[in-house]
Amino acid sequence: MPDTVPFAPPDKPDKGPPTPRDRLLPGALRLDRLTLQVAGKTLVDIEKLELEPRSVTVVMGPNGAGKSLFLRLVHGLIPPSSGWVSWGEVACGEATRSTQAMVFQKPVLLRRSVAANLDFVLRRRAGSRAERRARRDELLARVGLAGQAEQPARLLSGGEQQRLALARALATLPKVLLLDEPTASLDPASVQMIEQIVLAASAEDTKVIFVTHDVGQARRLADDVAFLHHGRLIEHRPAAIFFTSPASEAVDAYLAGRIVL
Amino acid sequence: MQDFSAAFGLAFGLIASGDADLFEIVGLSMRVSLTALLLSCLIGFPIGALLVVRKFFGRGIVIALVNSMMGFPPVVIGLLVYLALSRAGPLGWLGLLYSPAAMIIAQTLLIAPIVAALSRQVLEALQAEYDEQFRSLGVSRGSAMLALIVDGRYGLVTVALAGFGRAVAEVGAVIIVGGNIEHLTRVMTTAIALETSKGDLGMALALGIILMSIAVSVNLGASALRAIAERQAYA
């Protein structure tokens, strides 16, 4: 291990141990012999993985480890070549996807104003016009964009765009929030804001799966860490153990900042 | 050469004096082509969006078909509409032959495929960007099509202008189904053809100048819109 200062995890509300009922919650993910092959190459091959319904799971691994594909597989955006994904005993599909929201590495915003980007999602939810407007203003305030509601969304800075994408994801009131390296190449203030919003969502019992290869960020956010390498699950352990006593050479090297091949 | 400069003089004279016959022809041209454009957009935009959103079996063939319809010769379209609308034709009972309505139908058939094919190209790029996000959000096909059309608005205006340019400059279809009847179905292109063969170069040239100015301003309008779109990062 490198000589780093011992890491004190941030205070998080205690979510309590999982109960048998938890396995039925929409945030409880189970994978069985999941594989994805493209053009004869195996890109993802995970024997078994179970995630608790309310924790923040950080998915780490070097580039090309299959992190983004993993996220798309569990969200149901791409079908697996074989194997099985379920959320709280419901097979992954359109029904589970509608209870989830995904934030992509590069935010995809509509060519409209900031407010219109949120309205696009809020419009399809119940409630009066006034309620939706209040909800929109609340979301904008939450991500620090209250003053920019009427601006063209695509003229926002990278950090602001990603915050808007996050606000749009939260507008769907997701049970599961999936984030694919949302803070890669963003300014520190936006990174901090996004992490705080994600932790706040987690505190409200939203399951979070956060893909990153920033070790510091993983330490700040994770309840548990899944480490992928060459499409395989190398380790999945509680954050405290993962960071202090890595069980595999790959994780040890990765945490020490060495190149993992 | 004398003919040439005299014709120019006459042409500008007609335009400057606001010649009634001249502007009647211009007005009908605009009315026919703008109506055909409106109908073509109502048909073409949704078809373009549908071809982008739905990956059905045989989609490639449909796209190839629509693309090849872009190059359909106007006279052939005119002939087909003529056959349909002539007294013995299936739609003969409508009595539309040699009326502006017949010209609108012919021009719509001519440019709707152009609008559909070009808007598919414009929206394809947008869809590539939006697709995953829309599927993640669970956006229905209908909403996705509408969102693509709304968000592709600047590109689609360029498409519409291309369609309008084709419609207003086309002569083969309108002359067959319209018949170039004075005060009824005479439009700029058919009038130019007629006046030139009659030797009334002044009138022909006056119409030609107006037709070209319309084409130029349409293009200027298109690039102005593009500039606005780029400034808002909406292109």
Interface residues (C-beta under 8 A of the other chain):
Chain A: R72 H75 L77 E94 R97 S98 Q100 A101 M102 F104 V108 L110 R111 R112 F120 V121 R124 P152 R154 L155 T172
Chain B: E129 Y130 E132 Q133 R135 S136 L137 G138 S143 A147 V150 D151 Q232 A233 Y234
